[in-house]
Amino acid sequence: MVEENYNRIMELISEAALRSGRDPDEITLVAAAKKQSAESVNRAIAAGLGAVGHNYVQEASREIPLYDKPADLRFHMIGPLQKNKMGKAVELFDMVETVEDEAAAEFLSRKALEIAKVMPVLIQVNVSGEPQKSGVSEQDLSALVKRVRFLPSLRLKGLMTMPPYFDEPEKARPFFARLRRLRDELVDAGVPSTEMRHLSMGMSGDFEAAIEEGATFVRIGTSLFGSR
């Protein structure tokens, strides 16, 4: 079942990319592995999955050692990251997608420096303005980008967002388009495009719209593994 789901999702990713004039190879499926068994994740890895995302450091610490690990498999932190978990996070993950303020960025950089690691990061942006959502505001984004760019053990790779939940995927599209425009505005303002290459946006219910609006990472759990 997981293998069939993976193949179907990859077909949909390819179709969405081609509809928007993009190369399907630009898009990476990040499996949202929260509360999923190692067996299910390993089945997706065997089918060709290249990236696994975890919301919680404690769960990742327990599950990652149980995964089959081809050389190109990557691990992403896709949930809020507490300071007391950052040391372990820099050991476990190949990318942190959820940097949301300067204090967190500075602490993460220090922890990465301690183990001589350079950590690729995305800045999480709260494009919806919902108070319960994590992420930097649009107004404070430019200042955070400037700070992250000059931290010695972080490498800025783009932006991430979570739109409001909608039953209709098209309603999420404006939020994806907004993140893309924010990225483009940063590039126009002088941030190198290599530092703004990635947009992480879109989940099981709306990833096709996200791809059409420029997503390079789509974080998919339910459509891949089934209900938790």
C-alpha positions as CSV (number, residue, x, y, z in Angstrom):
1,M,0.0,0.0,0.0
2,V,2.8,2.5,0.9
3,E,4.6,1.6,-2.3
4,E,1.5,2.2,-4.4
5,N,0.8,5.5,-2.6
6,Y,4.4,6.6,-3.1
7,N,4.2,5.9,-6.9
8,R,0.9,7.7,-7.3
9,I,2.1,10.7,-5.4
10,M,5.2,10.9,-7.5
11,E,3.0,10.8,-10.6
12,L,0.9,13.6,-9.3
13,I,4.1,15.6,-8.4
14,S,5.3,15.1,-12.0
15,E,2.0,16.1,-13.5
16,A,1.7,19.3,-11.4
17,A,5.3,20.3,-12.3
18,L,4.8,19.8,-16.0
19,R,1.5,21.7,-15.9
20,S,3.4,24.7,-14.5
21,G,6.3,24.4,-16.9
22,R,8.7,23.0,-14.3
23,D,11.1,20.0,-14.2
24,P,9.7,17.4,-11.8
25,D,13.2,16.7,-10.6
26,E,13.1,20.1,-8.9
27,I,10.5,18.8,-6.4
28,T,11.4,16.6,-3.4
29,L,8.8,14.6,-1.5
30,V,9.5,14.9,2.2
31,A,7.6,12.1,4.0
32,A,6.0,13.4,7.2
33,A,6.8,10.5,9.5
34,K,5.1,11.7,12.7
35,K,3.6,8.7,14.5
36,Q,4.4,6.4,11.6
37,S,6.1,3.0,12.1
38,A,9.7,2.5,11.0
39,E,8.3,-0.4,8.9
40,S,6.1,2.0,6.9
41,V,8.9,4.5,6.4
42,N,11.2,1.8,5.3
43,R,8.7,0.7,2.7
44,A,8.6,4.2,1.3
45,I,12.4,4.3,1.3
46,A,12.5,1.1,-0.6
47,A,10.1,2.6,-3.2
48,G,12.5,5.5,-3.8
49,L,11.8,8.1,-1.1
50,G,14.7,10.4,-0.6
51,A,13.7,12.6,2.4
52,V,12.0,11.9,5.7
53,G,10.6,14.7,7.9
54,H,10.0,14.6,11.6
55,N,8.1,17.0,13.9
56,Y,9.7,15.9,17.1
57,V,13.3,15.4,18.0
58,Q,12.5,12.8,20.6
59,E,10.6,10.7,18.1
60,A,13.3,11.1,15.5
61,S,15.9,10.0,18.0
62,R,14.0,6.8,18.5
63,E,12.9,6.1,14.9
64,I,15.9,7.2,12.7
65,P,18.2,4.4,13.9
66,L,15.5,1.9,12.7
67,Y,15.4,3.2,9.2
68,D,17.2,1.8,6.2
69,K,19.6,4.5,5.1
70,P,20.7,4.7,1.5
71,A,23.5,7.2,1.1
72,D,21.3,9.9,-0.4
73,L,18.5,9.7,2.2
74,R,18.0,13.1,4.0
75,F,16.3,14.0,7.3
76,H,14.4,17.2,7.7
77,M,13.1,18.8,10.9
78,I,9.6,20.0,10.0
79,G,8.2,20.9,13.4
80,P,8.8,23.6,16.0
81,L,12.3,23.3,17.5
82,Q,12.8,24.0,21.2
83,K,16.2,25.3,22.4
84,N,16.7,22.3,24.7
85,K,16.4,20.0,21.7
86,M,18.6,21.9,19.2
87,G,21.8,20.1,20.2
88,K,20.3,16.7,19.3
89,A,18.6,18.2,16.3
90,V,21.9,19.2,14.7
91,E,23.2,15.7,15.1
92,L,20.1,14.0,13.6
93,F,19.0,16.3,10.8
94,D,20.3,17.4,7.4
95,M,18.0,20.4,7.3
96,V,15.9,22.4,9.7
97,E,12.9,23.9,8.0
98,T,11.5,25.8,11.0
99,V,13.7,28.7,11.9
100,E,11.4,31.4,13.0
101,D,13.3,34.1,15.0
102,E,16.8,35.4,15.6
103,A,17.3,33.9,19.0
104,A,16.5,30.4,17.7
105,A,18.8,30.9,14.7
106,E,21.7,32.1,16.8
107,F,21.3,29.2,19.3
108,L,21.0,26.6,16.5
109,S,24.2,28.1,14.9
110,R,26.1,27.7,18.2
111,K,25.0,24.1,18.6
112,A,26.0,23.3,15.0
113,L,29.4,25.0,15.5
114,E,30.0,22.8,18.6
115,I,30.1,19.7,16.3
116,A,31.7,21.5,13.4
117,K,28.6,21.1,11.2
118,V,27.0,23.6,8.8
119,M,23.3,23.2,8.9
120,P,21.1,24.1,5.9
121,V,17.9,25.9,7.1
122,L,14.7,27.3,5.9
123,I,12.9,30.3,7.5
124,Q,9.3,29.5,8.5
125,V,7.0,32.4,7.5
126,N,3.5,32.9,9.0
127,V,1.9,34.1,5.8
128,S,-1.6,33.6,7.2
129,G,-1.0,35.8,10.2
130,E,-2.7,33.2,12.4
131,P,-1.7,33.7,16.0
132,Q,-1.5,30.0,16.7
133,K,0.9,29.4,13.9
134,S,4.6,29.4,14.2
135,G,6.7,31.5,11.9
136,V,8.2,34.9,11.4
137,S,5.9,37.7,10.3
138,E,6.2,39.1,6.8
139,Q,7.3,42.4,8.3
140,D,10.2,40.8,10.2
141,L,11.3,38.4,7.5
142,S,13.9,40.7,5.9
143,A,15.7,41.3,9.2
144,L,15.7,37.6,10.1
145,V,17.1,36.7,6.6
146,K,19.9,39.2,7.1
147,R,20.8,37.7,10.5
148,V,20.6,34.0,9.3
149,R,22.8,34.8,6.3
150,F,25.7,35.8,8.5
151,L,25.6,33.1,11.2
152,P,28.7,31.0,10.8
153,S,27.1,27.5,11.0
154,L,23.8,28.0,9.2
155,R,23.2,28.1,5.4
156,L,20.0,29.7,4.3
157,K,18.3,27.7,1.6
158,G,14.8,29.2,1.4
159,L,11.4,29.6,3.0
160,M,8.7,27.4,4.5
161,T,5.1,28.0,5.4
162,M,1.9,26.3,6.6
163,P,-1.3,27.9,5.2
164,P,-4.6,27.7,7.0
165,Y,-6.5,24.4,6.6
166,F,-9.1,24.3,3.9
167,D,-11.3,21.6,2.5
168,E,-10.7,23.0,-0.9
169,P,-7.0,23.0,-2.0
170,E,-7.5,26.0,-4.2
171,K,-8.2,28.2,-1.2
172,A,-4.6,27.5,0.0
173,R,-3.1,28.7,-3.4
174,P,-2.9,32.4,-2.5
175,F,-0.8,31.6,0.6
176,F,1.6,29.6,-1.6
177,A,1.8,32.3,-4.1
178,R,2.5,34.8,-1.4
179,L,5.5,32.8,-0.1
180,R,6.9,32.7,-3.6
181,R,6.5,36.4,-4.0
182,L,8.2,37.0,-0.7
183,R,11.1,34.9,-1.9
184,D,11.2,36.8,-5.2
185,E,11.2,40.1,-3.3
186,L,14.2,39.0,-1.3
187,V,16.1,38.0,-4.4
188,D,15.2,41.3,-6.0
189,A,16.6,43.0,-2.9
190,G,19.9,41.3,-3.3
191,V,19.7,38.0,-1.5
192,P,21.4,35.5,-3.8
193,S,19.0,33.1,-5.5
194,T,21.1,30.2,-4.3
195,E,20.1,31.2,-0.7
196,M,16.5,31.3,-1.7
197,R,16.3,28.2,-3.9
198,H,13.8,26.2,-1.8
199,L,10.1,26.7,-1.0
200,S,8.7,24.2,1.4
201,M,4.9,24.3,1.2
202,G,2.1,21.9,0.5
203,M,0.9,18.8,2.3
204,S,-1.4,15.9,1.4
205,G,-4.5,17.9,0.6
206,D,-2.9,20.7,-1.4
207,F,0.6,19.8,-2.6
208,E,-0.4,20.0,-6.3
209,A,-1.4,23.7,-6.0
210,A,1.8,24.3,-4.0
211,I,3.9,22.8,-6.8
212,E,2.1,24.9,-9.4
213,E,3.1,28.0,-7.2
214,G,6.7,27.0,-6.9
215,A,7.2,24.5,-4.1
216,T,10.4,22.5,-4.1
217,F,9.6,20.5,-1.0
218,V,6.2,19.0,-0.3
219,R,5.6,17.5,3.1
220,I,3.2,14.6,2.8
221,G,2.1,12.1,5.4
222,T,-1.5,10.9,5.2
223,S,-1.6,10.4,1.5
224,L,1.6,8.4,1.7
225,F,1.1,6.3,4.9
226,G,-2.6,6.6,5.5
227,S,-4.2,7.9,8.7
228,R,-2.1,8.0,11.8
